[in-house]
């Protein structure tokens, strides 16, 4: 059982605990971080989104000192508004967004039901 320490359960946390994000009825599970596995060099979280509940804009423009990858996944149509610097895109599932370090960004769901998966490519990172 040498590798059991590398298997962990997700931690349910409100999205409002994430800097530059407001309270919203989106279920967020932190799946991987240095809090759960100290050896990890990646932060991963899954957001379960369902716009049958009213969801106002919840993400504020911010950036990180490391790259980020977002995936929008759904069996149904899930649509997000993605802002990268001063450019705004309507992105439909399935989709991947690569955000290079230092690029200001935000993501807000527009419609649909599915998952928004976030990977921040460092266990320790700064957000501003």
N, C-alpha and C positions, 0 to 999 in steps of 0.2 A: 504494500500500500504506500509506496514511495511518492506517488503522484496525486494522491487524494486531495492534497492542498490546492491543486490546480482545477478542482471542480467546485463550483460555488453556485448558490442560489441567488437569483436577482433580489434587489432591494427596492421595494415600492417607495418612491419619493415623489412629493409634489413637484411639478415643473417649476413652480415659483421658487424652489430652492436653487435653481440654476440662475446664475447672474444674467441680467438683462431679459428675464422672462417673467411675465405676470401670472397670477393665479388663473387657472383655466380647468375645465372638466376633462382634461386629457389624462389618462392613466400612464404614468411614466415608471419604467422599471430600469434601474441602473444594473446592468448585467455584468460589467467588468470595470474595475478601477483599482487603483493602488490601495484603496480602503478594503476591497474584498480579496485581492490577490496582490500583495506588495511587489512581486516580481513583474507585474504587468506594465508594459509600455504603451498600452492602449486604453482609452476610456470608451466604453460602449453602453448605449442606452436605447431602449425601445419605447416609443410612444404609441399607445393604442388610441386611435382617433375615430370618433363617430359624430358626424355633424348633425345627427338627429337631435342631439343636445345643442343648444345655442353656444357657439364658441366665438367670442370676440377676438380681435387681434391681440396676441399675447407676447410676441417676440419683438425686442427692440434691436436696432442696428448695433452690432458689436463685432469684434474680431479676436483672433487668438494668435499666439506666437508659434503655432504649429498648424499643420494641415488638418482639414476635417473632411469627412465623407458622409453624405446623407443619402439614404435610400428611401424612396416612397414606394410602398408595396401594398397591393390590394387585389383581391379577386373581383372586386367591384371597381368603379371609377373613383379614385382618390385624387383630388386636385389641391395643389399648394401654390401659394404666392411666394416666390423665392426672390429675394433682393440680394444682388451682389454689387457692392458699391452703389452707383446711381442707376443701375439697370434692374428693372423688375420683369420677372418672367412668370407665366402661368405654366406650371409643370404638372403633367398627368402621370399617374402610375401606369406601368412600372418605370421608374426613373432613378438615376444616380446623379448626384450633384457633388462635384469635387470642388472644395473651397481651399485654395492655397493660403498658407499662413499670411497674415496681415491684410487679407481682403475683408472689408466690412460686409456683414451679411445678416439676414434674418429670414425666418421661414414661418408662415402662417397658413393654416389650413383654410381652404375656401369651401370645399364640399367633399362629400363621400365618407367612406368608412375603410379603415385599413391600419397599416403600421407605418410609422416614420422611424427609421433606424439611424442613429447617429454614432459615428466613430470619430473620436478625436485621437490623432496619431501620436499621443504621448500620455504617459501616466501622470506627469506633472506638466501643467500648462498655465499660461496666464490669459486672462480675458479682459478686454477693455473696450 
